[in-house]
Amino acid sequence: MAKTSVRVRAQKKPKFSTRIVRRCFRCGRKRGYLRDFNMCRICFRELASKGEIPGVKKGSW
């Protein structure tokens, strides 16, 4: 869980476009970020297993 100050700082518009830090909207994690879903891999997995992300289901083969 990221500190609130870090999350707020990441939401500000950076001076240069290469300084953008994408963070998970649920927990604030910056590593393992999935752009398509705007969240980290851990939160994605939790929500996908609960069936709360439309169009995503657990794969099995």
PDB file of N, CA, C and O in Angstrom:
ATOM      1  N   MET A   1       0.846  -1.174   0.000  1.00  0.00           N
ATOM      2  CA  MET A   1       0.000   0.000   0.000  1.00  0.00           C
ATOM      3  C   MET A   1       0.894   1.241   0.000  1.00  0.00           C
ATOM      4  O   MET A   1       1.715   1.431   0.897  1.00  0.00           O
ATOM      5  N   ALA A   2       0.721   2.067  -1.007  1.00  0.00           N
ATOM      6  CA  ALA A   2       1.525   3.282  -1.125  1.00  0.00           C
ATOM      7  C   ALA A   2       0.982   4.371  -0.208  1.00  0.00           C
ATOM      8  O   ALA A   2      -0.214   4.424   0.076  1.00  0.00           O
ATOM      9  N   LYS A   3       1.883   5.238   0.251  1.00  0.00           N
ATOM     10  CA  LYS A   3       1.463   6.352   1.093  1.00  0.00           C
ATOM     11  C   LYS A   3       0.594   7.306   0.286  1.00  0.00           C
ATOM     12  O   LYS A   3       0.709   7.387  -0.937  1.00  0.00           O
ATOM     13  N   THR A   4      -0.260   8.013   0.973  1.00  0.00           N
ATOM     14  CA  THR A   4      -1.165   8.953   0.318  1.00  0.00           C
ATOM     15  C   THR A   4      -0.392  10.046  -0.405  1.00  0.00           C
ATOM     16  O   THR A   4      -0.778  10.452  -1.501  1.00  0.00           O
ATOM     17  N   SER A   5       0.689  10.527   0.192  1.00  0.00           N
ATOM     18  CA  SER A   5       1.469  11.590  -0.440  1.00  0.00           C
ATOM     19  C   SER A   5       2.091  11.130  -1.758  1.00  0.00           C
ATOM     20  O   SER A   5       2.201  11.919  -2.696  1.00  0.00           O
ATOM     21  N   VAL A   6       2.493   9.872  -1.837  1.00  0.00           N
ATOM     22  CA  VAL A   6       3.076   9.336  -3.062  1.00  0.00           C
ATOM     23  C   VAL A   6       2.014   9.216  -4.146  1.00  0.00           C
ATOM     24  O   VAL A   6       2.279   9.493  -5.316  1.00  0.00           O
ATOM     25  N   ARG A   7       0.821   8.807  -3.758  1.00  0.00           N
ATOM     26  CA  ARG A   7      -0.271   8.676  -4.719  1.00  0.00           C
ATOM     27  C   ARG A   7      -0.671  10.032  -5.285  1.00  0.00           C
ATOM     28  O   ARG A   7      -0.909  10.164  -6.485  1.00  0.00           O
ATOM     29  N   VAL A   8      -0.743  11.035  -4.423  1.00  0.00           N
ATOM     30  CA  VAL A   8      -1.118  12.384  -4.858  1.00  0.00           C
ATOM     31  C   VAL A   8      -0.046  12.952  -5.781  1.00  0.00           C
ATOM     32  O   VAL A   8      -0.371  13.594  -6.780  1.00  0.00           O
ATOM     33  N   ARG A   9       1.206  12.729  -5.465  1.00  0.00           N
ATOM     34  CA  ARG A   9       2.307  13.216  -6.288  1.00  0.00           C
ATOM     35  C   ARG A   9       2.274  12.593  -7.683  1.00  0.00           C
ATOM     36  O   ARG A   9       2.603  13.258  -8.665  1.00  0.00           O
ATOM     37  N   ALA A  10       1.880  11.326  -7.776  1.00  0.00           N
ATOM     38  CA  ALA A  10       1.818  10.639  -9.065  1.00  0.00           C
ATOM     39  C   ALA A  10       0.678  11.171  -9.929  1.00  0.00           C
ATOM     40  O   ALA A  10       0.736  11.064 -11.154  1.00  0.00           O
ATOM     41  N   GLN A  11      -0.350  11.739  -9.316  1.00  0.00           N
ATOM     42  CA  GLN A  11      -1.488  12.269 -10.065  1.00  0.00           C
ATOM     43  C   GLN A  11      -1.215  13.641 -10.664  1.00  0.00           C
ATOM     44  O   GLN A  11      -1.906  14.057 -11.594  1.00  0.00           O
ATOM     45  N   LYS A  12      -0.216  14.348 -10.145  1.00  0.00           N
ATOM     46  CA  LYS A  12       0.128  15.667 -10.672  1.00  0.00           C
ATOM     47  C   LYS A  12       0.699  15.543 -12.082  1.00  0.00           C
ATOM     48  O   LYS A  12       1.296  14.528 -12.438  1.00  0.00           O
ATOM     49  N   LYS A  13       0.505  16.591 -12.870  1.00  0.00           N
ATOM     50  CA  LYS A  13       1.073  16.596 -14.212  1.00  0.00           C
ATOM     51  C   LYS A  13       2.578  16.841 -14.091  1.00  0.00           C
ATOM     52  O   LYS A  13       2.993  17.841 -13.504  1.00  0.00           O
ATOM     53  N   PRO A  14       3.403  15.940 -14.641  1.00  0.00           N
ATOM     54  CA  PRO A  14       4.849  16.099 -14.510  1.00  0.00           C
ATOM     55  C   PRO A  14       5.401  17.185 -15.436  1.00  0.00           C
ATOM     56  O   PRO A  14       4.763  17.581 -16.412  1.00  0.00           O
ATOM     57  N   LYS A  15       6.586  17.644 -15.105  1.00  0.00           N
ATOM     58  CA  LYS A  15       7.255  18.662 -15.911  1.00  0.00           C
ATOM     59  C   LYS A  15       7.581  18.118 -17.302  1.00  0.00           C
ATOM     60  O   LYS A  15       7.461  18.832 -18.297  1.00  0.00           O
ATOM     61  N   PHE A  16       7.989  16.868 -17.363  1.00  0.00           N
ATOM     62  CA  PHE A  16       8.304  16.210 -18.628  1.00  0.00           C
ATOM     63  C   PHE A  16       7.445  14.956 -18.760  1.00  0.00           C
ATOM     64  O   PHE A  16       7.151  14.289 -17.768  1.00  0.00           O
ATOM     65  N   SER A  17       7.046  14.640 -19.991  1.00  0.00           N
ATOM     66  CA  SER A  17       6.128  13.520 -20.207  1.00  0.00           C
ATOM     67  C   SER A  17       6.746  12.167 -19.847  1.00  0.00           C
ATOM     68  O   SER A  17       6.013  11.219 -19.566  1.00  0.00           O
ATOM     69  N   THR A  18       8.067  12.058 -19.851  1.00  0.00           N
ATOM     70  CA  THR A  18       8.705  10.783 -19.530  1.00  0.00           C
ATOM     71  C   THR A  18       8.688  10.486 -18.033  1.00  0.00           C
ATOM     72  O   THR A  18       9.016   9.375 -17.616  1.00  0.00           O
ATOM     73  N   ARG A  19       8.315  11.451 -17.242  1.00  0.00           N
ATOM     74  CA  ARG A  19       8.280  11.261 -15.786  1.00  0.00           C
ATOM     75  C   ARG A  19       6.941  10.741 -15.277  1.00  0.00           C
ATOM     76  O   ARG A  19       6.732  10.662 -14.066  1.00  0.00           O
ATOM     77  N   ILE A  20       6.047  10.392 -16.166  1.00  0.00           N
ATOM     78  CA  ILE A  20       4.733   9.884 -15.745  1.00  0.00           C
ATOM     79  C   ILE A  20       4.917   8.575 -14.988  1.00  0.00           C
ATOM     80  O   ILE A  20       5.612   7.672 -15.455  1.00  0.00           O
ATOM     81  N   VAL A  21       4.301   8.478 -13.834  1.00  0.00           N
ATOM     82  CA  VAL A  21       4.331   7.246 -13.051  1.00  0.00           C
ATOM     83  C   VAL A  21       2.903   6.735 -12.972  1.00  0.00           C
ATOM     84  O   VAL A  21       2.034   7.365 -12.371  1.00  0.00           O
ATOM     85  N   ARG A  22       2.679   5.597 -13.583  1.00  0.00           N
ATOM     86  CA  ARG A  22       1.335   5.016 -13.564  1.00  0.00           C
ATOM     87  C   ARG A  22       1.220   4.135 -12.330  1.00  0.00           C
ATOM     88  O   ARG A  22       2.081   3.296 -12.066  1.00  0.00           O
ATOM     89  N   ARG A  23       0.145   4.339 -11.579  1.00  0.00           N
ATOM     90  CA  ARG A  23      -0.059   3.592 -10.345  1.00  0.00           C
ATOM     91  C   ARG A  23      -1.433   2.949 -10.333  1.00  0.00           C
ATOM     92  O   ARG A  23      -2.369   3.428 -10.973  1.00  0.00           O
ATOM     93  N   CYS A  24      -1.532   1.874  -9.603  1.00  0.00           N
ATOM     94  CA  CYS A  24      -2.799   1.172  -9.424  1.00  0.00           C
ATOM     95  C   CYS A  24      -3.770   2.093  -8.692  1.00  0.00           C
ATOM     96  O   CYS A  24      -3.399   2.743  -7.714  1.00  0.00           O
ATOM     97  N   PHE A  25      -5.010   2.147  -9.165  1.00  0.00           N
ATOM     98  CA  PHE A  25      -5.974   3.039  -8.526  1.00  0.00           C
ATOM     99  C   PHE A  25      -6.466   2.491  -7.191  1.00  0.00           C
ATOM    100  O   PHE A  25      -6.999   3.247  -6.379  1.00  0.00           O
ATOM    101  N   ARG A  26      -6.296   1.196  -6.950  1.00  0.00           N
ATOM    102  CA  ARG A  26      -6.748   0.611  -5.689  1.00  0.00           C
ATOM    103  C   ARG A  26      -5.702   0.706  -4.587  1.00  0.00           C
ATOM    104  O   ARG A  26      -5.992   1.172  -3.485  1.00  0.00           O
ATOM    105  N   CYS A  27      -4.472   0.259  -4.890  1.00  0.00           N
ATOM    106  CA  CYS A  27      -3.462   0.174  -3.834  1.00  0.00           C
ATOM    107  C   CYS A  27      -2.301   1.145  -4.020  1.00  0.00           C
ATOM    108  O   CYS A  27      -1.556   1.384  -3.069  1.00  0.00           O
ATOM    109  N   GLY A  28      -2.122   1.711  -5.206  1.00  0.00           N
ATOM    110  CA  GLY A  28      -1.055   2.667  -5.441  1.00  0.00           C
ATOM    111  C   GLY A  28       0.261   2.045  -5.867  1.00  0.00           C
ATOM    112  O   GLY A  28       1.269   2.744  -5.968  1.00  0.00           O
ATOM    113  N   ARG A  29       0.268   0.757  -6.115  1.00  0.00           N
ATOM    114  CA  ARG A  29       1.488   0.062  -6.528  1.00  0.00           C
ATOM    115  C   ARG A  29       1.911   0.514  -7.930  1.00  0.00           C
ATOM    116  O   ARG A  29       1.060   0.682  -8.804  1.00  0.00           O
ATOM    117  N   LYS A  30       3.214   0.711  -8.151  1.00  0.00           N
ATOM    118  CA  LYS A  30       3.677   1.155  -9.462  1.00  0.00           C
ATOM    119  C   LYS A  30       4.309   0.033 -10.282  1.00  0.00           C
ATOM    120  O   LYS A  30       4.430   0.160 -11.501  1.00  0.00           O
ATOM    121  N   ARG A  31       4.705  -1.043  -9.650  1.00  0.00           N
ATOM    122  CA  ARG A  31       5.288  -2.163 -10.381  1.00  0.00           C
ATOM    123  C   ARG A  31       4.210  -3.180 -10.729  1.00  0.00           C
ATOM    124  O   ARG A  31       3.252  -3.360  -9.976  1.00  0.00           O
ATOM    125  N   GLY A  32       4.365  -3.834 -11.853  1.00  0.00           N
ATOM    126  CA  GLY A  32       3.388  -4.834 -12.272  1.00  0.00           C
ATOM    127  C   GLY A  32       2.078  -4.198 -12.682  1.00  0.00           C
ATOM    128  O   GLY A  32       1.013  -4.763 -12.437  1.00  0.00           O
ATOM    129  N   TYR A  33       2.139  -3.026 -13.306  1.00  0.00           N
ATOM    130  CA  TYR A  33       0.955  -2.256 -13.674  1.00  0.00           C
ATOM    131  C   TYR A  33       0.429  -2.714 -15.027  1.00  0.00           C
ATOM    132  O   TYR A  33       1.201  -2.862 -15.974  1.00  0.00           O
ATOM    133  N   LEU A  34      -0.874  -2.938 -15.126  1.00  0.00           N
ATOM    134  CA  LEU A  34      -1.522  -3.317 -16.379  1.00  0.00           C
ATOM    135  C   LEU A  34      -2.289  -2.105 -16.905  1.00  0.00           C
ATOM    136  O   LEU A  34      -3.286  -1.689 -16.316  1.00  0.00           O
ATOM    137  N   ARG A  35      -1.822  -1.551 -18.004  1.00  0.00           N
ATOM    138  CA  ARG A  35      -2.433  -0.331 -18.544  1.00  0.00           C
ATOM    139  C   ARG A  35      -3.877  -0.535 -18.974  1.00  0.00           C
ATOM    140  O   ARG A  35      -4.715   0.348 -18.792  1.00  0.00           O
ATOM    141  N   ASP A  36      -4.170  -1.698 -19.544  1.00  0.00           N
ATOM    142  CA  ASP A  36      -5.526  -1.948 -20.036  1.00  0.00           C
ATOM    143  C   ASP A  36      -6.569  -1.864 -18.934  1.00  0.00           C
ATOM    144  O   ASP A  36      -7.713  -1.484 -19.185  1.00  0.00           O
ATOM    145  N   PHE A  37      -6.184  -2.212 -17.725  1.00  0.00           N
ATOM    146  CA  PHE A  37      -7.137  -2.255 -16.613  1.00  0.00           C
ATOM    147  C   PHE A  37      -6.865  -1.201 -15.548  1.00  0.00           C
ATOM    148  O   PHE A  37      -7.637  -1.074 -14.598  1.00  0.00           O
ATOM    149  N   ASN A  38      -5.775  -0.442 -15.691  1.00  0.00           N
ATOM    150  CA  ASN A  38      -5.439   0.646 -14.773  1.00  0.00           C
ATOM    151  C   ASN A  38      -5.229   0.157 -13.337  1.00  0.00           C
ATOM    152  O   ASN A  38      -5.590   0.840 -12.378  1.00  0.00           O
ATOM    153  N   MET A  39      -4.637  -1.039 -13.206  1.00  0.00           N
ATOM    154  CA  MET A  39      -4.368  -1.583 -11.880  1.00  0.00           C
ATOM    155  C   MET A  39      -3.169  -2.515 -11.920  1.00  0.00           C
ATOM    156  O   MET A  39      -2.704  -2.904 -12.991  1.00  0.00           O
ATOM    157  N   CYS A  40      -2.679  -2.866 -10.746  1.00  0.00           N
ATOM    158  CA  CYS A  40      -1.527  -3.752 -10.658  1.00  0.00           C
ATOM    159  C   CYS A  40      -1.965  -5.208 -10.820  1.00  0.00           C
ATOM    160  O   CYS A  40      -3.154  -5.526 -10.781  1.00  0.00           O
ATOM    161  N   ARG A  41      -0.990  -6.069 -10.998  1.00  0.00           N
ATOM    162  CA  ARG A  41      -1.273  -7.484 -11.246  1.00  0.00           C
ATOM    163  C   ARG A  41      -1.962  -8.159 -10.068  1.00  0.00           C
ATOM    164  O   ARG A  41      -2.766  -9.073 -10.252  1.00  0.00           O
ATOM    165  N   ILE A  42      -1.648  -7.713  -8.866  1.00  0.00           N
ATOM    166  CA  ILE A  42      -2.213  -8.338  -7.672  1.00  0.00           C
ATOM    167  C   ILE A  42      -3.702  -8.010  -7.551  1.00  0.00           C
ATOM    168  O   ILE A  42      -4.530  -8.894  -7.331  1.00  0.00           O
ATOM    169  N   CYS A  43      -4.027  -6.721  -7.700  1.00  0.00           N
ATOM    170  CA  CYS A  43      -5.434  -6.309  -7.641  1.00  0.00           C
ATOM    171  C   CYS A  43      -6.219  -6.900  -8.803  1.00  0.00           C
ATOM    172  O   CYS A  43      -7.374  -7.294  -8.643  1.00  0.00           O
ATOM    173  N   PHE A  44      -5.588  -6.962  -9.975  1.00  0.00           N
ATOM    174  CA  PHE A  44      -6.240  -7.552 -11.137  1.00  0.00           C
ATOM    175  C   PHE A  44      -6.616  -8.999 -10.859  1.00  0.00           C
ATOM    176  O   PHE A  44      -7.727  -9.435 -11.161  1.00  0.00           O
ATOM    177  N   ARG A  45      -5.688  -9.727 -10.287  1.00  0.00           N
ATOM    178  CA  ARG A  45      -5.939 -11.137 -10.008  1.00  0.00           C
ATOM    179  C   ARG A  45      -7.062 -11.323  -8.987  1.00  0.00           C
ATOM    180  O   ARG A  45      -7.905 -12.207  -9.137  1.00  0.00           O
ATOM    181  N   GLU A  46      -7.066 -10.487  -7.955  1.00  0.00           N
ATOM    182  CA  GLU A  46      -8.127 -10.573  -6.941  1.00  0.00           C
ATOM    183  C   GLU A  46      -9.499 -10.320  -7.545  1.00  0.00           C
ATOM    184  O   GLU A  46     -10.437 -11.086  -7.326  1.00  0.00           O
ATOM    185  N   LEU A  47      -9.605  -9.234  -8.310  1.00  0.00           N
ATOM    186  CA  LEU A  47     -10.898  -8.877  -8.899  1.00  0.00           C
ATOM    187  C   LEU A  47     -11.329  -9.852  -9.986  1.00  0.00           C
ATOM    188  O   LEU A  47     -12.517 -10.142 -10.124  1.00  0.00           O
ATOM    189  N   ALA A  48     -10.369 -10.360 -10.759  1.00  0.00           N
ATOM    190  CA  ALA A  48     -10.706 -11.316 -11.817  1.00  0.00           C
ATOM    191  C   ALA A  48     -11.218 -12.626 -11.227  1.00  0.00           C
ATOM    192  O   ALA A  48     -12.144 -13.232 -11.766  1.00  0.00           O
ATOM    193  N   SER A  49     -10.626 -13.056 -10.134  1.00  0.00           N
ATOM    194  CA  SER A  49     -11.073 -14.314  -9.529  1.00  0.00           C
ATOM    195  C   SER A  49     -12.447 -14.173  -8.883  1.00  0.00           C
ATOM    196  O   SER A  49     -13.189 -15.150  -8.783  1.00  0.00           O
ATOM    197  N   LYS A  50     -12.792 -12.958  -8.442  1.00  0.00           N
ATOM    198  CA  LYS A  50     -14.126 -12.706  -7.897  1.00  0.00           C
ATOM    199  C   LYS A  50     -15.159 -12.510  -8.998  1.00  0.00           C
ATOM    200  O   LYS A  50     -16.362 -12.558  -8.743  1.00  0.00           O
ATOM    201  N   GLY A  51     -14.682 -12.285 -10.236  1.00  0.00           N
ATOM    202  CA  GLY A  51     -15.589 -12.062 -11.357  1.00  0.00           C
ATOM    203  C   GLY A  51     -16.084 -10.630 -11.448  1.00  0.00           C
ATOM    204  O   GLY A  51     -17.154 -10.380 -12.004  1.00  0.00           O
ATOM    205  N   GLU A  52     -15.320  -9.683 -10.909  1.00  0.00           N
ATOM    206  CA  GLU A  52     -15.749  -8.288 -10.893  1.00  0.00           C
ATOM    207  C   GLU A  52     -15.233  -7.485 -12.077  1.00  0.00           C
ATOM    208  O   GLU A  52     -15.588  -6.317 -12.232  1.00  0.00           O
ATOM    209  N   ILE A  53     -14.396  -8.099 -12.918  1.00  0.00           N
ATOM    210  CA  ILE A  53     -13.913  -7.421 -14.121  1.00  0.00           C
ATOM    211  C   ILE A  53     -14.663  -8.032 -15.305  1.00  0.00           C
ATOM    212  O   ILE A  53     -14.513  -9.222 -15.580  1.00  0.00           O
ATOM    213  N   PRO A  54     -15.466  -7.237 -16.006  1.00  0.00           N
ATOM    214  CA  PRO A  54     -16.243  -7.792 -17.113  1.00  0.00           C
ATOM    215  C   PRO A  54     -15.349  -8.257 -18.265  1.00  0.00           C
ATOM    216  O   PRO A  54     -14.392  -7.583 -18.645  1.00  0.00           O
ATOM    217  N   GLY A  55     -15.687  -9.424 -18.804  1.00  0.00           N
ATOM    218  CA  GLY A  55     -14.950  -9.958 -19.947  1.00  0.00           C
ATOM    219  C   GLY A  55     -13.699 -10.733 -19.576  1.00  0.00           C
ATOM    220  O   GLY A  55     -12.994 -11.202 -20.469  1.00  0.00           O
ATOM    221  N   VAL A  56     -13.397 -10.887 -18.296  1.00  0.00           N
ATOM    222  CA  VAL A  56     -12.198 -11.609 -17.876  1.00  0.00           C
ATOM    223  C   VAL A  56     -12.635 -12.825 -17.059  1.00  0.00           C
ATOM    224  O   VAL A  56     -13.433 -12.716 -16.128  1.00  0.00           O
ATOM    225  N   LYS A  57     -12.097 -13.974 -17.428  1.00  0.00           N
ATOM    226  CA  LYS A  57     -12.369 -15.162 -16.613  1.00  0.00           C
ATOM    227  C   LYS A  57     -11.095 -15.967 -16.485  1.00  0.00           C
ATOM    228  O   LYS A  57     -10.179 -15.834 -17.297  1.00  0.00           O
ATOM    229  N   LYS A  58     -11.042 -16.786 -15.480  1.00  0.00           N
ATOM    230  CA  LYS A  58      -9.847 -17.572 -15.192  1.00  0.00           C
ATOM    231  C   LYS A  58      -9.657 -18.624 -16.289  1.00  0.00           C
ATOM    232  O   LYS A  58     -10.583 -19.352 -16.649  1.00  0.00           O
ATOM    233  N   GLY A  59      -8.445 -18.678 -16.798  1.00  0.00           N
ATOM    234  CA  GLY A  59      -8.139 -19.654 -17.837  1.00  0.00           C
ATOM    235  C   GLY A  59      -7.848 -21.015 -17.251  1.00  0.00           C
ATOM    236  O   GLY A  59      -7.242 -21.124 -16.185  1.00  0.00           O
ATOM    237  N   SER A  60      -8.279 -22.059 -17.946  1.00  0.00           N
ATOM    238  CA  SER A  60      -7.961 -23.418 -17.546  1.00  0.00           C
ATOM    239  C   SER A  60      -7.878 -24.265 -18.793  1.00  0.00           C
ATOM    240  O   SER A  60      -8.685 -24.120 -19.711  1.00  0.00           O
ATOM    241  N   TRP A  61      -6.879 -25.169 -18.824  1.00  0.00           N
ATOM    242  CA  TRP A  61      -6.735 -26.037 -19.978  1.00  0.00           C
ATOM    243  C   TRP A  61      -6.143 -27.359 -19.592  1.00  0.00           C
ATOM    244  O   TRP A  61      -5.949 -28.222 -20.448  1.00  0.00           O
TER     245      TRP A  61
END
